[in-house]
Amino acid sequence: MSKRRDAFAALADPTRRSILDLLRDCRTLTAGEIAARFPRVSRAAVSKQLRVLRQARLVKARERGREWHYSLDPRPLAEIYRDWLSSFAPYWEESLQRLKRRVEEDEGQRMNEPGG
């Protein structure tokens, strides 16, 4: 599987996305600290999710003593954006321009109405 497909597969799971959000906000957490944030998920399941994220290179893991410390590795996400998502930017820009024109037209119509 390609690196991009690995990352997309990893991002498909809501728990893994939540782990990435957590690491984005907290920088570095131990596996136990991450597991504690997901009380409805077993520690073994969290470990499995962390393994998938590691294999997709979305997180880095460092062993310190008896604990594993995890941190976000944003490089694969930047690669996905640069190599694929950015190609959709013209569509977003076009949609935003249409929305802007519609809002401006609606405001203009309201200004021309009696009492507007």
Secondary structure as GFF3:
##gff-version 3
##sequence-region A 1 116
A	DSSP	alpha_helix	3	11	.	.	.	ID=ss1
A	DSSP	alpha_helix	14	26	.	.	.	ID=ss2
A	DSSP	beta_strand	28	30	.	.	.	ID=ss3
A	DSSP	alpha_helix	31	36	.	.	.	ID=ss4
A	DSSP	alpha_helix	43	55	.	.	.	ID=ss5
A	DSSP	beta_strand	59	64	.	.	.	ID=ss6
A	DSSP	beta_strand	67	72	.	.	.	ID=ss7
A	DSSP	alpha_helix	75	83	.	.	.	ID=ss8
A	DSSP	three_ten_helix	85	88	.	.	.	ID=ss9
A	DSSP	alpha_helix	89	112	.	.	.	ID=ss10
###
